[in-house]
Amino acid sequence: MDEAVRIAEALVFAAEKPVTREVLAGVLPDASDVEAVIEALTARYAGRGVEVVEVAGGIAFRTAPDLAARLTKVIEAPRRLPRAAMEALAIIAYHQPCTRGEIEEIRGTALSQNSLEALLELGLIAPRGRRESPGRPALWGTTEAFLEKFGLRQLTDLPKREELVTGESQLPLNEPP
């Protein structure tokens, strides 16, 4: 078991993306129980500066949440997306696959090409085919990188729309003040 946990630790540390159970099973000794190895690795890092978390369909190391605020003082924060791009990303996440026109209809305003390009450049969205309608507009959906960036195991981990509230009024977003 110790050797299997060491192998898992090395793989998760070296991997650019979360390591799936299938990939992990492929490198562990034959008699290894993948779930037991993940549990042992998670226990080994519990309470440490990094933790093993399940994200985007796999496991990865992440900074312990209680240390994140201290680290933001010395680690350069990634570039922030403009509000329009974040709104578009939220719409895509909740309504995927959807077209640019549908995004604009929900937002109530036009969406610049720069916003879509920024999301594409970061790998947060990808084309998901074309709508069978006049003009055959592109359909957009989120990616594994989206799940990873936002710490989600799967799309069903997104908060339900009725759970979302505004920071100022504490009213659900779908209710008028």
C-alpha positions in Angstrom: 0.0 0.0 0.0 2.8 2.4 0.8 4.3 2.0 -2.6 0.9 2.6 -4.3 0.4 5.8 -2.3 3.9 7.0 -3.2 3.2 6.4 -6.9 -0.2 8.2 -6.7 1.5 11.1 -4.9 4.2 11.4 -7.6 1.6 11.2 -10.4 -0.7 13.8 -8.9 2.2 16.1 -8.2 3.6 15.8 -11.7 0.3 16.0 -13.6 -0.8 19.2 -15.3 -4.4 18.3 -14.9 -6.4 16.4 -12.3 -5.6 12.7 -12.4 -8.6 10.4 -13.1 -9.1 7.2 -11.3 -8.6 5.3 -14.6 -5.2 6.9 -15.2 -4.3 6.2 -11.6 -5.4 2.6 -11.8 -3.1 2.2 -14.9 0.0 3.0 -13.0 -0.6 1.4 -9.6 0.5 -2.1 -8.8 -2.1 -4.7 -10.0 -3.7 -5.5 -6.7 -4.1 -1.9 -5.6 -7.5 -0.5 -4.6 -7.7 2.9 -6.3 -10.2 4.3 -3.8 -8.2 3.1 -0.8 -5.0 4.7 -2.3 -6.9 8.0 -2.8 -8.2 7.9 0.8 -4.7 7.2 2.1 -3.2 10.0 0.0 -5.9 12.4 1.1 -5.3 11.5 4.8 -1.6 11.9 4.4 -2.1 15.6 3.3 -5.0 16.5 5.6 -4.1 19.6 7.6 -1.0 20.3 5.5 -0.2 23.3 3.3 -1.6 21.4 0.3 -4.6 19.1 0.2 -5.8 16.4 -2.2 -9.1 17.5 -3.7 -11.5 16.0 -6.2 -11.9 18.3 -9.1 -12.9 18.0 -12.8 -13.3 14.3 -12.6 -10.0 13.6 -11.0 -7.8 14.4 -8.0 -5.2 17.2 -7.7 -3.2 19.1 -5.1 -4.6 22.4 -4.1 -3.5 25.0 -1.6 -5.2 24.6 1.8 -8.1 27.0 1.8 -7.1 28.6 5.1 -3.7 29.6 3.6 -5.0 31.0 0.4 -5.4 34.6 1.7 -1.7 34.7 2.9 -0.4 33.4 -0.4 -2.3 36.0 -2.5 0.0 38.6 -1.0 3.1 37.1 -2.7 1.8 35.1 -5.6 0.7 36.9 -8.7 -3.1 36.6 -9.2 -4.2 35.3 -12.6 -5.7 37.8 -15.0 -9.3 38.6 -14.2 -12.0 38.3 -16.8 -14.1 41.3 -17.7 -17.6 41.3 -16.3 -19.2 40.7 -19.7 -17.0 37.6 -20.2 -17.9 36.3 -16.7 -21.6 36.8 -17.4 -21.2 35.0 -20.7 -19.4 32.1 -19.0 -22.1 31.8 -16.3 -24.8 31.7 -19.0 -22.9 29.1 -21.0 -22.4 27.0 -17.8 -26.1 27.0 -16.9 -27.6 26.8 -20.4 -25.1 24.8 -22.5 -24.9 24.2 -25.2 -26.0 27.7 -26.3 -25.3 30.1 -29.1 -23.9 33.6 -29.0 -27.4 34.9 -29.8 -28.9 33.1 -26.9 -26.2 34.5 -24.6 -27.0 38.0 -25.8 -30.7 37.4 -25.3 -30.2 36.3 -21.7 -27.8 39.1 -21.0 -30.0 41.6 -22.7 -27.1 43.2 -24.5 -24.6 42.4 -27.3 -21.5 40.2 -26.5 -18.2 41.4 -28.0 -16.1 38.9 -29.9 -13.3 39.8 -27.4 -15.3 38.3 -24.6 -15.7 35.0 -26.3 -12.1 35.0 -27.5 -10.9 35.5 -23.9 -12.9 32.5 -22.7 -11.6 30.4 -25.6 -8.0 31.5 -25.0 -8.2 30.4 -21.4 -9.8 27.1 -22.4 -12.9 27.7 -20.3 -15.3 27.2 -23.3 -15.2 25.2 -26.5 -17.4 24.8 -29.6 -20.0 22.0 -29.1 -21.3 21.8 -32.7 -23.7 23.9 -34.6 -27.4 24.6 -34.1 -29.6 23.2 -36.8 -31.2 26.6 -37.6 -30.7 29.3 -40.3 -27.1 30.4 -40.3 -26.0 27.3 -38.3 -24.7 29.3 -35.3 -21.9 27.7 -33.2 -22.9 26.1 -29.9 -20.7 26.8 -26.9 -20.1 24.7 -23.8 -17.7 24.6 -20.8 -14.6 22.5 -20.6 -12.7 20.4 -18.1 -10.5 23.5 -17.6 -13.7 25.4 -16.4 -14.4 22.7 -13.9 -10.8 22.7 -12.7 -10.6 26.5 -12.5 -13.8 26.7 -10.4 -13.0 23.7 -8.2 -16.0 21.6 -9.5 -16.1 17.9 -9.9 -18.9 18.1 -12.4 -21.4 20.6 -13.7 -24.1 19.4 -11.3 -21.9 20.9 -8.5 -22.8 24.4 -9.7 -25.0 26.2 -7.3 -28.7 26.0 -8.2 -30.1 29.2 -9.6 -32.4 29.6 -6.7 -29.4 29.4 -4.3 -27.7 32.3 -5.9 -28.2 35.6 -4.1 -26.9 39.1 -4.6 -24.3 40.2 -2.1 -26.1 43.5 -1.2 -29.7 42.6 -0.8 -29.6 38.8 0.0 -32.6 38.4 -2.3 -32.5 35.6 -4.8 -31.5 36.9 -8.3 -34.9 35.9 -9.8 -37.0 38.0 -7.4 -37.4 41.8 -7.7 -36.5 43.9 -4.7 
